[in-house]
Amino acid sequence: MKPPRRQSDNPPLAPRACAETTHRPKLAAPANGIFDRAPITPLAEIHQHLDTFLSASPVVFYTVQAQPPFRHTYISRNVERLLGHSAERLLAEADAWFSRIHPDDQPGVYSALPQLYGSERVECEYRFRTAAGAYRWIRDERCLIRDEQGRAIDVVGCWIDISTRKEAEELQRASEELFRSIFAQSPLAIELYDADGFLVDLNPACERLFGVADRPLRGRLNLFSDAHLPRDARERVLAGETVAYEAHVDLEYAGATALRHLACVLSPWRMPGASASGFLRQVQDVTTQRCTAAENQRLALVVQQTASLVVITDPQRRITWVNAAFERLTGYTLAEVAGRHPGELLQGPETNANTVAAIREGLVANRPVRAELVNYSKTGERYWVDMNIQPIFDGEGRVSQYIAVETDISAKKLLEQDLIRAREAAVAANRAKSAFLASMSHEIRTPLNAILGFSQLLQRGSLSQQQLDHLGIITRSGEHLLSVLNGIIELSRIEAGRLTLNPERCSLPDLVDDVTRLLRLKAAEKRLDFSVEGARTLPRAVLADAAKLRQLLINLLGNAIKFTTRGRVSLRLSAAMNGPGLSRLDIEVLDTGPGIAPEEMTLLFRHFSQTKLGRSSGSGSGLGLAISREFARLMGGDITAESRPGEGSVFRAHVMLEVCADSAPTVEPGHCRILHLEPGQPGCRVMVVDGHADGLLLLERMLGPLGFDVRTAADGDLAAAIAAGWQPAVVLLDFRLVQTAPNLVPSLRGSNPAAPTKILALGSSGLAEDRDAALASGADRFLAKPILEHELLEAVGELAGVRYVRSDAAATEANSETRTESDIPNLSLLPPELLERLRAATLRADLGLITEILDEADRTDPVAAPRLRALADRFDYESILSLLANPQRT
């Protein structure tokens, strides 16, 4: 049993507390750790060998007084190798040991030393300052030595260098902290399972995703009870494979339970130096967010798989990484391009220097750069890229790298070049088409002008009824050819997007009356009731494109009559002021036809599209309604349709018209024929300038007999000479002469600015461009050939300011009464063989053969044949075919 300790056996807590004492007890070994140089005795020799042995050890041994002043009495010489301090120096300094302990570690050491007198053994770890000023980690182990009476007489200890271990522990601690930080802060749900598949831990993201805490589930939830897990997942993971799969789970989301799509990745969870000790599962909700991988490896995988080229460079724009797409397109590997600038590798002869300079300027300014550039592959193949370069900044705002994402747009560039070439070809083709239309129009209109003009002149004379009928056929045939020609030109304008309005003063009631008079007969031929409401309430005088408005009405009413086999067709009209000087004209066409199926309503207004009923009719091109809608929209309105199969259809259109301040009704030339100039007016001089002799003769014959003083000129020079001396009131000028002599119009104006000569330009192409060019050259009016007599006379009269004597309007409207069903011809008296030949000729639109057959029919049925001839003269082949389909009508 150890004797009780004396009070003196309990030293202060640290040597520093007794630093002032001068008592040093004698010890077997000298204070400097070097044995005295006395003659070597066996004991001294043992001491010397022991000192040599201890100094060769990697561990520093020492002894310390167990009583105040607690000075070190021995330190092995290897302390200098460990700490850089010699043993002599440390023994010489009173506070050499404690003063070199790191200040943060001194409290721990100070509190540990008194434990030595209770347990007789103590260990502590601290940092000790070396001679170089650095700190090394020391493990200090001390043992108390007592004498036979139990008194503390000495302390023996050793210092062990544990710096390497501490560094490893610090790295391990930092690694664990990093793992725990990633584990806790990862947006991915992470679950850790042991080797048997039981839950060990799960991170907060997992708790949030599944709405559960980990503690109740630890050791209870088994990974392999998950029905979504592939059957061979365990074996594959134990073999070191990562298993990815998807699961569809009902989860609480946004306050409700919903099916969520989860992307799961199961991988082995390895401890250092061991095989798979468990399983790690990562779960991500991919229903509402994209996969935002937190691991660099997964991000790299995504970049590697993208079809875009990705290039990463350092701040000096030297390549540090490229993806697989870059390697495939350029032919360069990462090893070949690393450390080099992209430009020196990829740019070539066709690379735009200005674009390269702009890219460099943006990068120097640390701005994002977007550009399209020509690059070259390793084999010299040229390609285009659309590059987007983004500077990446570090925490201090400095550029740490540049990331360039490039898309191969070579195919797009080739397509653009093809489109450019195609557009150039289209423009050239359009120019050629326009030139063809102009040439065709001119070549047709020029002789047609003479045909129609002289036909109109012949009608002035005393002719027999048969001669008048023949002239009527010639006139109507010419007018039909003119309408076909105008239709071709109108269609080309729509295709080119150059459809324009040509407003003129007209009477709405008269325009409606003209259209309905024509179509009422067709309705009567099909025994349909035909009614018009509101025509007489319309404004009398408006500015409108009468031709387009007339065509719109004809198309709507014509379709209604065409597809209605029984019942009625109604036209309802109304007009209301819609702003200062503007009137909205509402048009409604109702029929009791078969109607249109809902799925076919979208076809109504498409170019060249027809409904099933329209296709079965065997007529029409599918353009009528489409063109009519274009006309309506051009006039500030639109067309809509409603229909029910078996009940009929309703087409509604509206257009905006300008109401003339003078609301007096306009005079329709077709109703009041011009006879001659009104007596008592000054003479009116008119000069005709045309390069064609037929044109000169025609206009001279049209104007001269009415009382105009007419002179002609075949070219511009002669016309200018005549105008200078004769001073005509109006010049009728062939516009083709203006195109070759731009200054011709001013030379014809005359020298009297108070009464300048008026210029009426006559064009033979019918194109709107000619009209615009003529007016731009200085002409006052423009008329397209062939010239209609009443149009020409009205224009000359307006320009010259003259008045006409006209025929009685009532006399010219003797035939304006609408036909009734009694007017429908009965074909039952005609031979069936003749009717079949007539049907075949009508289907071929052979007017000559139709006329021969009807001449033959005159001998059999002198009542029906003239009525059929009247329909043929108007080219109304549809009505003829309709009558032939049911010849037994009575």
Secondary structure, 3 states (H helix, E strand, C coil): CCCCCCHHHCCCCCHHHHCCCCCCCCCCCCCCCCCCCCCCCHHHHHHHHHHHHHHHCCCEEEEEECCCCCCEEEECCCHHHHHCCCHHHHHHCCCCCHHHECCCCHHHHHHHHHHHHHHCEEEEEEEEECCCCCEEEEEEEEEEEECCCCCEEEEEEEEEECHHHHHHHHHHHHHHHHHHHHHHHCCCEEEEEECCCEEEEECHHHHHHHCCCCHHHCCCCEHHHCCCCCCCHHHHHHCCCCEEEEEEEEEEECCEEEEEEEEEEEEEEECCCCCEEEEEEEEEECCCCCCCCCCHHHHHHHHHHCCCEEEEECCCCCEEEECHHHHHHHCCCHHHHCCCCHHHHHCCCCCCHHHHHHHHHHHHCCCCEEEEEEEECCCCCEEEEEEEEEEEECCCCCEEEEEEEEEECHHHHHHHHHHHHHHHHHHHHHHHHHHHHHHHHHHHHHHHHHHHHHHHHHCCCCCCHHHHHHHHHHHHHHHHHHHHHHHHHHHHHHHHCCCCCCCEEECHHHHHHHHHHHHHHHHHHCCCEEEEECHHHCCCCEEECHHHHHHHHHHHHHHHHHHCCCCEEEEEEEEEECCCCEEEEEEEEEECCCCCCHHHHHHCCCCCCCCHHHHHHCCCCCCHHHHHHHHHHHCCCEEEEEEECCCEEEEEEEEEEEECCCCCCCCCCCCCCEEEECCCCCCCEEEEECCCHHHHHHHHHHHHHHCCEEEEECCHHHHHHHHHHHCCCEEEEEHHHHHHCCCHHHHHCCCCCCCCCEEEEEECCCCHHHHHHHHHHCCCEEEECCCCHHHHHHHHHHHHCCCEEECCHHHHCCCCCCCCHHHCCCCCCCCHHHHHHHHHHHHCCCHHHHHHHHHHHHCCCCCHHHHHHHHHHCCCHHHHHHHHHCCCCC
